């Protein structure tokens, strides 16, 4: 699977976030994130979460559709047809 966020350190800096806030958004500790930024391999599930959290909205939608095994168009279509959980039937 192609990664959207190739350089987490650069993305973190670009967004103006500190490591704790950047990595905490995907439930990775600051020390764990620091290790990834220093060159340790990022596990695929963590890389996917990075892509979903920090990729562009369109790219994140495409990534989610890929994970679900459907097209982005099909995913959007299903989303627009479903009523929100808090909406009464």
N, C-alpha and C positions, 0 to 999 in steps of 0.2 A: 504494500500500500504506500503510495507516495505521501511524503510528509509535507504539510503546509508550513510548519514552523521548523525551519532547518537550524536556526541559531537562537535558542531561547534567551541567551544573555542579551543579544542584540534586540530582540523583541521586548524584553523586560525594560531595557534602557529607553527604547523608542516610546514605550507607553508611559514612561515616567514612574514606574512602580519599583518598590524595593523588592528584594528577593522573597521576603516573607509574604507580602501581598500577592505577588505574581504566582509563586508556587502554591500558596495556600488555597488559591481559587480552585485548584484541582487536587487538593488534599495531599500535597507533597510537602514535607518539612523544608524549612529554609536550608538546613544542612544537606538534605538529599538533593535539592535543586542545585545547590552550589557544586556538589559532586558532578552532576550532569553537565553543568556549565563548564566544568574543568576538563571535560573530555570523556567521562564515563559514559558508556552506552546507555541510552534511554530505552527502557523496555517499551515494547510496542503499545501496550495499553496506556501507558503514560504519554507516549507520543500522540496517540489518538485523542486523548483528553486535551493535550496542548492545542492540537489542531482545532478541536471543537470550541475550546474556550477563547482562543486568540486568533484563529483564522478569520478571514472576512466572512460576513454572514452567508454569502452565496457559496463560498468554498466550504464552510462548515456544514451547510445544508447538503451539499453534494457528498461530503464525507459521511454524514449521517445516513443518507440514502444508500450509499455504497455498503455501509455496515448492515443496513436493513435488507439489502438485496433487491432494492427497487430503484426506479429512476427518481431523480429529484422532482420531476414534474408529477409523478405518481404520489410522492410523499406530500407535496404541497396540495395536491388535489384532495387527498385524504384529510389533511389538516383543515382545509376550508369547508369540508362537508360535515365534520364532527362538531357537535355542540360542546362548548366548554363544560367541564365537570360541575361547575357551580351554577350552570344555567338549568332552569327547570324544564322538564319535557312537556 
